[in-house]
Amino acid sequence: MLTNTNHENIFLMENISNLSVLFNILFNGMITVFIVLFLVYIIGKVIIYFFDSDASTNNDDSDLKESVSQKIKDIAGGEAKIISFRKLD
């Protein structure tokens, strides 16, 4: 004979209570992690904005092209011609 005793009901209620606590901890932890990651992202963007070295230096492309052209002509003996170039970061 299978009967549902009071002891089994209490055990079932404890499991449901444990699951709700576990899900509560899970969601609170996930929200906390996303907030911290968002703050790290924003603070990183602010630091890059204020301390970016490319914004503070004004290199003239014509001076750079002239110096690169002169070096290549020195190496190649005056026969080389620059078609295009780009700076690698």
SEFIZA-3560 file (N, C-alpha, C; in Angstrom, 3 decimals):
REM SEFIZA-3560
<numar><xx>0.829</xx><yy>-1.150</yy><zz>0.000</zz><atom>N</atom></numar>
<numar><xx>0.000</xx><yy>0.000</yy><zz>0.000</zz><atom>CA</atom></numar>
<numar><xx>0.899</xx><yy>1.248</yy><zz>0.000</zz><atom>C</atom></numar>
<numar><xx>0.681</xx><yy>2.103</yy><zz>-0.965</zz><atom>N</atom></numar>
<numar><xx>1.480</xx><yy>3.311</yy><zz>-1.087</zz><atom>CA</atom></numar>
<numar><xx>0.679</xx><yy>4.491</yy><zz>-0.562</zz><atom>C</atom></numar>
<numar><xx>1.203</xx><yy>5.096</yy><zz>0.449</zz><atom>N</atom></numar>
<numar><xx>0.548</xx><yy>6.281</yy><zz>0.997</zz><atom>CA</atom></numar>
<numar><xx>1.570</xx><yy>7.405</yy><zz>1.076</zz><atom>C</atom></numar>
<numar><xx>1.072</xx><yy>8.593</yy><zz>0.970</zz><atom>N</atom></numar>
<numar><xx>1.912</xx><yy>9.764</yy><zz>1.032</zz><atom>CA</atom></numar>
<numar><xx>1.925</xx><yy>10.240</yy><zz>2.481</zz><atom>C</atom></numar>
<numar><xx>3.013</xx><yy>9.992</yy><zz>3.171</zz><atom>N</atom></numar>
<numar><xx>3.076</xx><yy>10.349</yy><zz>4.582</zz><atom>CA</atom></numar>
<numar><xx>3.500</xx><yy>11.800</yy><zz>4.745</zz><atom>C</atom></numar>
<numar><xx>3.333</xx><yy>12.291</yy><zz>5.930</zz><atom>N</atom></numar>
<numar><xx>3.699</xx><yy>13.665</yy><zz>6.253</zz><atom>CA</atom></numar>
<numar><xx>5.202</xx><yy>13.875</yy><zz>6.121</zz><atom>C</atom></numar>
<numar><xx>5.990</xx><yy>12.855</yy><zz>6.439</zz><atom>N</atom></numar>
<numar><xx>7.449</xx><yy>12.941</yy><zz>6.344</zz><atom>CA</atom></numar>
<numar><xx>7.885</xx><yy>13.150</yy><zz>4.893</zz><atom>C</atom></numar>
<numar><xx>7.234</xx><yy>12.489</yy><zz>3.940</zz><atom>N</atom></numar>
<numar><xx>7.582</xx><yy>12.655</yy><zz>2.531</zz><atom>CA</atom></numar>
<numar><xx>7.224</xx><yy>14.056</yy><zz>2.039</zz><atom>C</atom></numar>
<numar><xx>6.125</xx><yy>14.611</yy><zz>2.521</zz><atom>N</atom></numar>
<numar><xx>5.744</xx><yy>15.968</yy><zz>2.134</zz><atom>CA</atom></numar>
<numar><xx>6.763</xx><yy>17.000</yy><zz>2.626</zz><atom>C</atom></numar>
<numar><xx>7.239</xx><yy>16.814</yy><zz>3.828</zz><atom>N</atom></numar>
<numar><xx>8.246</xx><yy>17.736</yy><zz>4.371</zz><atom>CA</atom></numar>
<numar><xx>9.526</xx><yy>17.642</yy><zz>3.555</zz><atom>C</atom></numar>
<numar><xx>9.931</xx><yy>16.417</yy><zz>3.186</zz><atom>N</atom></numar>
<numar><xx>11.139</xx><yy>16.224</yy><zz>2.393</zz><atom>CA</atom></numar>
<numar><xx>10.977</xx><yy>16.894</yy><zz>1.031</zz><atom>C</atom></numar>
<numar><xx>9.798</xx><yy>16.792</yy><zz>0.413</zz><atom>N</atom></numar>
<numar><xx>9.533</xx><yy>17.429</yy><zz>-0.869</zz><atom>CA</atom></numar>
<numar><xx>9.584</xx><yy>18.950</yy><zz>-0.739</zz><atom>C</atom></numar>
<numar><xx>9.027</xx><yy>19.487</yy><zz>0.318</zz><atom>N</atom></numar>
<numar><xx>9.036</xx><yy>20.933</yy><zz>0.528</zz><atom>CA</atom></numar>
<numar><xx>10.454</xx><yy>21.440</yy><zz>0.760</zz><atom>C</atom></numar>
<numar><xx>11.281</xx><yy>20.653</yy><zz>1.458</zz><atom>N</atom></numar>
<numar><xx>12.666</xx><yy>21.065</yy><zz>1.676</zz><atom>CA</atom></numar>
<numar><xx>13.428</xx><yy>21.100</yy><zz>0.369</zz><atom>C</atom></numar>
<numar><xx>13.175</xx><yy>20.151</yy><zz>-0.546</zz><atom>N</atom></numar>
<numar><xx>13.848</xx><yy>20.154</yy><zz>-1.839</zz><atom>CA</atom></numar>
<numar><xx>13.438</xx><yy>21.366</yy><zz>-2.667</zz><atom>C</atom></numar>
<numar><xx>12.141</xx><yy>21.693</yy><zz>-2.649</zz><atom>N</atom></numar>
<numar><xx>11.678</xx><yy>22.864</yy><zz>-3.403</zz><atom>CA</atom></numar>
<numar><xx>12.286</xx><yy>24.127</yy><zz>-2.812</zz><atom>C</atom></numar>
<numar><xx>12.369</xx><yy>24.212</yy><zz>-1.506</zz><atom>N</atom></numar>
<numar><xx>12.964</xx><yy>25.365</yy><zz>-0.846</zz><atom>CA</atom></numar>
<numar><xx>14.448</xx><yy>25.469</yy><zz>-1.200</zz><atom>C</atom></numar>
<numar><xx>15.149</xx><yy>24.325</yy><zz>-1.216</zz><atom>N</atom></numar>
<numar><xx>16.563</xx><yy>24.335</yy><zz>-1.575</zz><atom>CA</atom></numar>
<numar><xx>16.756</xx><yy>24.784</yy><zz>-3.016</zz><atom>C</atom></numar>
<numar><xx>15.886</xx><yy>24.336</yy><zz>-3.918</zz><atom>N</atom></numar>
<numar><xx>16.003</xx><yy>24.742</yy><zz>-5.314</zz><atom>CA</atom></numar>
<numar><xx>15.775</xx><yy>26.239</yy><zz>-5.480</zz><atom>C</atom></numar>
<numar><xx>14.810</xx><yy>26.781</yy><zz>-4.756</zz><atom>N</atom></numar>
<numar><xx>14.562</xx><yy>28.220</yy><zz>-4.871</zz><atom>CA</atom></numar>
<numar><xx>15.752</xx><yy>29.013</yy><zz>-4.339</zz><atom>C</atom></numar>
<numar><xx>16.360</xx><yy>28.549</yy><zz>-3.280</zz><atom>N</atom></numar>
<numar><xx>17.556</xx><yy>29.223</yy><zz>-2.753</zz><atom>CA</atom></numar>
<numar><xx>18.699</xx><yy>29.124</yy><zz>-3.762</zz><atom>C</atom></numar>
<numar><xx>18.869</xx><yy>27.965</yy><zz>-4.360</zz><atom>N</atom></numar>
<numar><xx>19.948</xx><yy>27.785</yy><zz>-5.344</zz><atom>CA</atom></numar>
<numar><xx>19.737</xx><yy>28.672</yy><zz>-6.562</zz><atom>C</atom></numar>
<numar><xx>18.504</xx><yy>28.748</yy><zz>-7.061</zz><atom>N</atom></numar>
<numar><xx>18.248</xx><yy>29.616</yy><zz>-8.211</zz><atom>CA</atom></numar>
<numar><xx>18.420</xx><yy>31.090</yy><zz>-7.842</zz><atom>C</atom></numar>
<numar><xx>18.046</xx><yy>31.443</yy><zz>-6.644</zz><atom>N</atom></numar>
<numar><xx>18.235</xx><yy>32.813</yy><zz>-6.179</zz><atom>CA</atom></numar>
<numar><xx>19.728</xx><yy>33.160</yy><zz>-6.157</zz><atom>C</atom></numar>
<numar><xx>20.550</xx><yy>32.287</yy><zz>-5.617</zz><atom>N</atom></numar>
<numar><xx>22.003</xx><yy>32.508</yy><zz>-5.599</zz><atom>CA</atom></numar>
<numar><xx>22.550</xx><yy>32.565</yy><zz>-7.018</zz><atom>C</atom></numar>
<numar><xx>22.066</xx><yy>31.693</yy><zz>-7.893</zz><atom>N</atom></numar>
<numar><xx>22.528</xx><yy>31.664</yy><zz>-9.288</zz><atom>CA</atom></numar>
<numar><xx>22.234</xx><yy>32.980</yy><zz>-9.993</zz><atom>C</atom></numar>
<numar><xx>21.007</xx><yy>33.461</yy><zz>-9.907</zz><atom>N</atom></numar>
<numar><xx>20.636</xx><yy>34.695</yy><zz>-10.606</zz><atom>CA</atom></numar>
<numar><xx>21.338</xx><yy>35.914</yy><zz>-10.002</zz><atom>C</atom></numar>
<numar><xx>21.445</xx><yy>35.960</yy><zz>-8.688</zz><atom>N</atom></numar>
<numar><xx>22.156</xx><yy>37.077</yy><zz>-8.067</zz><atom>CA</atom></numar>
<numar><xx>23.626</xx><yy>37.081</yy><zz>-8.466</zz><atom>C</atom></numar>
<numar><xx>24.239</xx><yy>35.907</yy><zz>-8.528</zz><atom>N</atom></numar>
<numar><xx>25.634</xx><yy>35.813</yy><zz>-8.949</zz><atom>CA</atom></numar>
<numar><xx>25.822</xx><yy>36.230</yy><zz>-10.393</zz><atom>C</atom></numar>
<numar><xx>24.908</xx><yy>35.809</yy><zz>-11.271</zz><atom>N</atom></numar>
<numar><xx>25.019</xx><yy>36.175</yy><zz>-12.685</zz><atom>CA</atom></numar>
<numar><xx>24.857</xx><yy>37.680</yy><zz>-12.868</zz><atom>C</atom></numar>
<numar><xx>23.910</xx><yy>38.267</yy><zz>-12.175</zz><atom>N</atom></numar>
<numar><xx>23.705</xx><yy>39.718</yy><zz>-12.281</zz><atom>CA</atom></numar>
<numar><xx>24.938</xx><yy>40.464</yy><zz>-11.766</zz><atom>C</atom></numar>
<numar><xx>25.501</xx><yy>39.994</yy><zz>-10.660</zz><atom>N</atom></numar>
<numar><xx>26.703</xx><yy>40.618</yy><zz>-10.109</zz><atom>CA</atom></numar>
<numar><xx>27.864</xx><yy>40.537</yy><zz>-11.089</zz><atom>C</atom></numar>
<numar><xx>28.063</xx><yy>39.388</yy><zz>-11.718</zz><atom>N</atom></numar>
<numar><xx>29.152</xx><yy>39.222</yy><zz>-12.683</zz><atom>CA</atom></numar>
<numar><xx>28.962</xx><yy>40.146</yy><zz>-13.870</zz><atom>C</atom></numar>
<numar><xx>27.749</xx><yy>40.250</yy><zz>-14.406</zz><atom>N</atom></numar>
<numar><xx>27.519</xx><yy>41.121</yy><zz>-15.557</zz><atom>CA</atom></numar>
<numar><xx>27.719</xx><yy>42.594</yy><zz>-15.196</zz><atom>C</atom></numar>
<numar><xx>27.332</xx><yy>42.982</yy><zz>-13.997</zz><atom>N</atom></numar>
<numar><xx>27.542</xx><yy>44.368</yy><zz>-13.572</zz><atom>CA</atom></numar>
<numar><xx>29.039</xx><yy>44.662</yy><zz>-13.450</zz><atom>C</atom></numar>
<numar><xx>29.788</xx><yy>43.747</yy><zz>-12.858</zz><atom>N</atom></numar>
<numar><xx>31.239</xx><yy>43.947</yy><zz>-12.713</zz><atom>CA</atom></numar>
<numar><xx>31.912</xx><yy>43.991</yy><zz>-14.082</zz><atom>C</atom></numar>
<numar><xx>31.535</xx><yy>43.101</yy><zz>-14.995</zz><atom>N</atom></numar>
<numar><xx>32.131</xx><yy>43.117</yy><zz>-16.331</zz><atom>CA</atom></numar>
<numar><xx>31.786</xx><yy>44.406</yy><zz>-17.071</zz><atom>C</atom></numar>
<numar><xx>30.574</xx><yy>44.896</yy><zz>-16.914</zz><atom>N</atom></numar>
<numar><xx>30.188</xx><yy>46.153</yy><zz>-17.548</zz><atom>CA</atom></numar>
<numar><xx>31.013</xx><yy>47.311</yy><zz>-16.996</zz><atom>C</atom></numar>
<numar><xx>31.219</xx><yy>47.334</yy><zz>-15.680</zz><atom>N</atom></numar>
<numar><xx>32.033</xx><yy>48.395</yy><zz>-15.079</zz><atom>CA</atom></numar>
<numar><xx>33.484</xx><yy>48.322</yy><zz>-15.559</zz><atom>C</atom></numar>
<numar><xx>34.032</xx><yy>47.131</yy><zz>-15.668</zz><atom>N</atom></numar>
<numar><xx>35.401</xx><yy>46.978</yy><zz>-16.179</zz><atom>CA</atom></numar>
<numar><xx>35.484</xx><yy>47.482</yy><zz>-17.609</zz><atom>C</atom></numar>
<numar><xx>34.487</xx><yy>47.168</yy><zz>-18.429</zz><atom>N</atom></numar>
<numar><xx>34.457</xx><yy>47.626</yy><zz>-19.822</zz><atom>CA</atom></numar>
<numar><xx>34.411</xx><yy>49.150</yy><zz>-19.894</zz><atom>C</atom></numar>
<numar><xx>33.521</xx><yy>49.764</yy><zz>-19.119</zz><atom>N</atom></numar>
<numar><xx>33.368</xx><yy>51.220</yy><zz>-19.144</zz><atom>CA</atom></numar>
<numar><xx>34.628</xx><yy>51.909</yy><zz>-18.622</zz><atom>C</atom></numar>
<numar><xx>35.187</xx><yy>51.423</yy><zz>-17.526</zz><atom>N</atom></numar>
<numar><xx>36.404</xx><yy>52.026</yy><zz>-16.973</zz><atom>CA</atom></numar>
<numar><xx>37.566</xx><yy>51.873</yy><zz>-17.953</zz><atom>C</atom></numar>
<numar><xx>37.652</xx><yy>50.743</yy><zz>-18.637</zz><atom>N</atom></numar>
<numar><xx>38.691</xx><yy>50.555</yy><zz>-19.655</zz><atom>CA</atom></numar>
<numar><xx>38.548</xx><yy>51.537</yy><zz>-20.793</zz><atom>C</atom></numar>
<numar><xx>37.315</xx><yy>51.760</yy><zz>-21.257</zz><atom>N</atom></numar>
<numar><xx>37.084</xx><yy>52.733</yy><zz>-22.327</zz><atom>CA</atom></numar>
<numar><xx>37.473</xx><yy>54.142</yy><zz>-21.887</zz><atom>C</atom></numar>
<numar><xx>37.160</xx><yy>54.501</yy><zz>-20.641</zz><atom>N</atom></numar>
<numar><xx>37.506</xx><yy>55.825</yy><zz>-20.133</zz><atom>CA</atom></numar>
<numar><xx>39.021</xx><yy>55.986</yy><zz>-20.048</zz><atom>C</atom></numar>
<numar><xx>39.710</xx><yy>54.971</yy><zz>-19.559</zz><atom>N</atom></numar>
<numar><xx>41.176</xx><yy>55.030</yy><zz>-19.469</zz><atom>CA</atom></numar>
<numar><xx>41.788</xx><yy>55.161</yy><zz>-20.854</zz><atom>C</atom></numar>
<numar><xx>41.308</xx><yy>54.405</yy><zz>-21.817</zz><atom>N</atom></numar>
<numar><xx>41.825</xx><yy>54.501</yy><zz>-23.180</zz><atom>CA</atom></numar>
<numar><xx>41.537</xx><yy>55.872</yy><zz>-23.764</zz><atom>C</atom></numar>
<numar><xx>40.367</xx><yy>56.428</yy><zz>-23.491</zz><atom>N</atom></numar>
<numar><xx>40.020</xx><yy>57.741</yy><zz>-24.025</zz><atom>CA</atom></numar>
<numar><xx>40.969</xx><yy>58.823</yy><zz>-23.503</zz><atom>C</atom></numar>
<numar><xx>41.295</xx><yy>58.775</yy><zz>-22.215</zz><atom>N</atom></numar>
<numar><xx>42.127</xx><yy>59.822</yy><zz>-21.633</zz><atom>CA</atom></numar>
<numar><xx>43.622</xx><yy>59.616</yy><zz>-21.859</zz><atom>C</atom></numar>
<numar><xx>44.074</xx><yy>58.378</yy><zz>-22.005</zz><atom>N</atom></numar>
<numar><xx>45.498</xx><yy>58.116</yy><zz>-22.110</zz><atom>CA</atom></numar>
<numar><xx>45.911</xx><yy>57.542</yy><zz>-23.455</zz><atom>C</atom></numar>
<numar><xx>45.110</xx><yy>57.747</yy><zz>-24.486</zz><atom>N</atom></numar>
<numar><xx>45.430</xx><yy>57.228</yy><zz>-25.810</zz><atom>CA</atom></numar>
<numar><xx>46.585</xx><yy>58.023</yy><zz>-26.407</zz><atom>C</atom></numar>
<numar><xx>47.656</xx><yy>57.334</yy><zz>-26.822</zz><atom>N</atom></numar>
<numar><xx>48.842</xx><yy>58.023</yy><zz>-27.341</zz><atom>CA</atom></numar>
<numar><xx>48.638</xx><yy>58.482</yy><zz>-28.781</zz><atom>C</atom></numar>
<numar><xx>47.748</xx><yy>57.861</yy><zz>-29.543</zz><atom>N</atom></numar>
<numar><xx>47.535</xx><yy>58.268</yy><zz>-30.928</zz><atom>CA</atom></numar>
<numar><xx>46.881</xx><yy>59.648</yy><zz>-31.011</zz><atom>C</atom></numar>
<numar><xx>46.047</xx><yy>59.988</yy><zz>-30.067</zz><atom>N</atom></numar>
<numar><xx>45.358</xx><yy>61.269</yy><zz>-30.103</zz><atom>CA</atom></numar>
<numar><xx>46.295</xx><yy>62.423</yy><zz>-29.758</zz><atom>C</atom></numar>
<numar><xx>47.334</xx><yy>62.156</yy><zz>-28.970</zz><atom>N</atom></numar>
<numar><xx>48.209</xx><yy>63.236</yy><zz>-28.537</zz><atom>CA</atom></numar>
<numar><xx>49.313</xx><yy>63.544</yy><zz>-29.539</zz><atom>C</atom></numar>
<numar><xx>49.650</xx><yy>62.619</yy><zz>-30.417</zz><atom>N</atom></numar>
<numar><xx>50.721</xx><yy>62.861</yy><zz>-31.382</zz><atom>CA</atom></numar>
<numar><xx>50.125</xx><yy>63.226</yy><zz>-32.723</zz><atom>C</atom></numar>
<numar><xx>50.691</xx><yy>64.206</yy><zz>-33.357</zz><atom>N</atom></numar>
<numar><xx>50.244</xx><yy>64.639</yy><zz>-34.668</zz><atom>CA</atom></numar>
<numar><xx>51.369</xx><yy>64.396</yy><zz>-35.665</zz><atom>C</atom></numar>
<numar><xx>51.396</xx><yy>63.222</yy><zz>-36.264</zz><atom>N</atom></numar>
<numar><xx>52.389</xx><yy>62.904</yy><zz>-37.276</zz><atom>CA</atom></numar>
<numar><xx>51.851</xx><yy>63.300</yy><zz>-38.630</zz><atom>C</atom></numar>
<numar><xx>52.637</xx><yy>64.057</yy><zz>-39.346</zz><atom>N</atom></numar>
<numar><xx>52.230</xx><yy>64.475</yy><zz>-40.677</zz><atom>CA</atom></numar>
<numar><xx>52.558</xx><yy>63.348</yy><zz>-41.652</zz><atom>C</atom></numar>
<numar><xx>51.562</xx><yy>62.926</yy><zz>-42.440</zz><atom>N</atom></numar>
<numar><xx>51.764</xx><yy>61.816</yy><zz>-43.376</zz><atom>CA</atom></numar>
<numar><xx>52.755</xx><yy>62.159</yy><zz>-44.476</zz><atom>C</atom></numar>
<numar><xx>52.843</xx><yy>63.421</yy><zz>-44.868</zz><atom>N</atom></numar>
<numar><xx>53.778</xx><yy>63.783</yy><zz>-45.935</zz><atom>CA</atom></numar>
<numar><xx>55.219</xx><yy>63.652</yy><zz>-45.451</zz><atom>C</atom></numar>
<numar><xx>55.495</xx><yy>64.012</yy><zz>-44.196</zz><atom>N</atom></numar>
<numar><xx>56.841</xx><yy>63.832</yy><zz>-43.645</zz><atom>CA</atom></numar>
<numar><xx>57.189</xx><yy>62.358</yy><zz>-43.538</zz><atom>C</atom></numar>
<numar><xx>56.234</xx><yy>61.560</yy><zz>-43.112</zz><atom>N</atom></numar>
<numar><xx>56.454</xx><yy>60.128</yy><zz>-43.003</zz><atom>CA</atom></numar>
<numar><xx>56.692</xx><yy>59.514</yy><zz>-44.372</zz><atom>C</atom></numar>
<numar><xx>55.889</xx><yy>59.898</yy><zz>-45.343</zz><atom>N</atom></numar>
<numar><xx>56.052</xx><yy>59.361</yy><zz>-46.695</zz><atom>CA</atom></numar>
<numar><xx>57.399</xx><yy>59.774</yy><zz>-47.282</zz><atom>C</atom></numar>
<numar><xx>57.812</xx><yy>60.992</yy><zz>-47.030</zz><atom>N</atom></numar>
<numar><xx>59.099</xx><yy>61.470</yy><zz>-47.546</zz><atom>CA</atom></numar>
<numar><xx>60.261</xx><yy>60.708</yy><zz>-46.922</zz><atom>C</atom></numar>
<numar><xx>60.206</xx><yy>60.485</yy><zz>-45.606</zz><atom>N</atom></numar>
<numar><xx>61.299</xx><yy>59.763</yy><zz>-44.953</zz><atom>CA</atom></numar>
<numar><xx>61.343</xx><yy>58.304</yy><zz>-45.390</zz><atom>C</atom></numar>
<numar><xx>60.175</xx><yy>57.657</yy><zz>-45.537</zz><atom>N</atom></numar>
<numar><xx>60.141</xx><yy>56.271</yy><zz>-46.012</zz><atom>CA</atom></numar>
<numar><xx>60.640</xx><yy>56.202</yy><zz>-47.448</zz><atom>C</atom></numar>
<numar><xx>60.224</xx><yy>57.146</yy><zz>-48.267</zz><atom>N</atom></numar>
<numar><xx>60.655</xx><yy>57.181</yy><zz>-49.663</zz><atom>CA</atom></numar>
<numar><xx>62.161</xx><yy>57.354</yy><zz>-49.769</zz><atom>C</atom></numar>
<numar><xx>62.728</xx><yy>58.216</yy><zz>-48.937</zz><atom>N</atom></numar>
<numar><xx>64.173</xx><yy>58.442</yy><zz>-48.965</zz><atom>CA</atom></numar>
<numar><xx>64.932</xx><yy>57.195</yy><zz>-48.539</zz><atom>C</atom></numar>
<numar><xx>64.471</xx><yy>56.514</yy><zz>-47.514</zz><atom>N</atom></numar>
<numar><xx>65.139</xx><yy>55.282</yy><zz>-47.058</zz><atom>CA</atom></numar>
<numar><xx>65.092</xx><yy>54.199</yy><zz>-48.133</zz><atom>C</atom></numar>
<numar><xx>63.942</xx><yy>54.057</yy><zz>-48.771</zz><atom>N</atom></numar>
<numar><xx>63.816</xx><yy>53.030</yy><zz>-49.814</zz><atom>CA</atom></numar>
<numar><xx>64.711</xx><yy>53.368</yy><zz>-51.008</zz><atom>C</atom></numar>
<numar><xx>64.791</xx><yy>54.635</yy><zz>-51.364</zz><atom>N</atom></numar>
<numar><xx>65.675</xx><yy>55.040</yy><zz>-52.463</zz><atom>CA</atom></numar>
<numar><xx>67.137</xx><yy>54.808</yy><zz>-52.109</zz><atom>C</atom></numar>
<numar><xx>67.487</xx><yy>55.025</yy><zz>-50.836</zz><atom>N</atom></numar>
<numar><xx>68.862</xx><yy>54.759</yy><zz>-50.403</zz><atom>CA</atom></numar>
<numar><xx>69.181</xx><yy>53.274</yy><zz>-50.489</zz><atom>C</atom></numar>
<numar><xx>68.249</xx><yy>52.437</yy><zz>-50.092</zz><atom>N</atom></numar>
<numar><xx>68.473</xx><yy>50.990</yy><zz>-50.106</zz><atom>CA</atom></numar>
<numar><xx>68.471</xx><yy>50.457</yy><zz>-51.533</zz><atom>C</atom></numar>
<numar><xx>67.529</xx><yy>50.908</yy><zz>-52.368</zz><atom>N</atom></numar>
<numar><xx>67.380</xx><yy>50.363</yy><zz>-53.720</zz><atom>CA</atom></numar>
<numar><xx>68.255</xx><yy>51.080</yy><zz>-54.742</zz><atom>C</atom></numar>
<numar><xx>68.935</xx><yy>52.133</yy><zz>-54.366</zz><atom>N</atom></numar>
<numar><xx>69.805</xx><yy>52.828</yy><zz>-55.301</zz><atom>CA</atom></numar>
<numar><xx>69.065</xx><yy>53.813</yy><zz>-56.184</zz><atom>C</atom></numar>
<numar><xx>67.933</xx><yy>54.324</yy><zz>-55.784</zz><atom>N</atom></numar>
<numar><xx>67.218</xx><yy>55.335</yy><zz>-56.536</zz><atom>CA</atom></numar>
<numar><xx>66.269</xx><yy>54.811</yy><zz>-57.580</zz><atom>C</atom></numar>
<numar><xx>66.141</xx><yy>53.495</yy><zz>-57.729</zz><atom>N</atom></numar>
<numar><xx>65.271</xx><yy>52.923</yy><zz>-58.761</zz><atom>CA</atom></numar>
<numar><xx>63.888</xx><yy>52.538</yy><zz>-58.242</zz><atom>C</atom></numar>
<numar><xx>63.664</xx><yy>52.607</yy><zz>-56.937</zz><atom>N</atom></numar>
<numar><xx>62.397</xx><yy>52.153</yy><zz>-56.355</zz><atom>CA</atom></numar>
<numar><xx>61.385</xx><yy>53.289</yy><zz>-56.300</zz><atom>C</atom></numar>
<numar><xx>60.127</xx><yy>52.902</yy><zz>-56.381</zz><atom>N</atom></numar>
<numar><xx>59.043</xx><yy>53.865</yy><zz>-56.282</zz><atom>CA</atom></numar>
<numar><xx>57.995</xx><yy>53.308</yy><zz>-55.315</zz><atom>C</atom></numar>
<numar><xx>57.533</xx><yy>54.134</yy><zz>-54.391</zz><atom>N</atom></numar>
<numar><xx>56.527</xx><yy>53.705</yy><zz>-53.406</zz><atom>CA</atom></numar>
<numar><xx>55.149</xx><yy>53.805</yy><zz>-54.041</zz><atom>C</atom></numar>
<numar><xx>54.440</xx><yy>52.713</yy><zz>-54.047</zz><atom>N</atom></numar>
<numar><xx>53.069</xx><yy>52.711</yy><zz>-54.549</zz><atom>CA</atom></numar>
<numar><xx>52.106</xx><yy>53.023</yy><zz>-53.407</zz><atom>C</atom></numar>
<numar><xx>52.246</xx><yy>52.313</yy><zz>-52.308</zz><atom>N</atom></numar>
<numar><xx>51.443</xx><yy>52.588</yy><zz>-51.119</zz><atom>CA</atom></numar>
<numar><xx>52.153</xx><yy>51.998</yy><zz>-49.919</zz><atom>C</atom></numar>
<numar><xx>51.818</xx><yy>52.503</yy><zz>-48.748</zz><atom>N</atom></numar>
<numar><xx>52.349</xx><yy>51.970</yy><zz>-47.497</zz><atom>CA</atom></numar>
<numar><xx>51.331</xx><yy>52.199</yy><zz>-46.409</zz><atom>C</atom></numar>
<numar><xx>51.482</xx><yy>51.434</yy><zz>-45.325</zz><atom>N</atom></numar>
<numar><xx>50.611</xx><yy>51.617</yy><zz>-44.167</zz><atom>CA</atom></numar>
<numar><xx>51.392</xx><yy>51.278</yy><zz>-42.907</zz><atom>C</atom></numar>
<numar><xx>51.004</xx><yy>51.890</yy><zz>-41.839</zz><atom>N</atom></numar>
<numar><xx>51.652</xx><yy>51.680</yy><zz>-40.547</zz><atom>CA</atom></numar>
<numar><xx>51.033</xx><yy>50.469</yy><zz>-39.874</zz><atom>C</atom></numar>
<numar><xx>51.880</xx><yy>49.563</yy><zz>-39.405</zz><atom>N</atom></numar>
<numar><xx>51.401</xx><yy>48.397</yy><zz>-38.680</zz><atom>CA</atom></numar>
<numar><xx>51.488</xx><yy>48.676</yy><zz>-37.195</zz><atom>C</atom></numar>
<numar><xx>50.392</xx><yy>48.478</yy><zz>-36.500</zz><atom>N</atom></numar>
<numar><xx>50.376</xx><yy>48.719</yy><zz>-35.044</zz><atom>CA</atom></numar>
<numar><xx>50.834</xx><yy>47.504</yy><zz>-34.302</zz><atom>C</atom></numar>
//
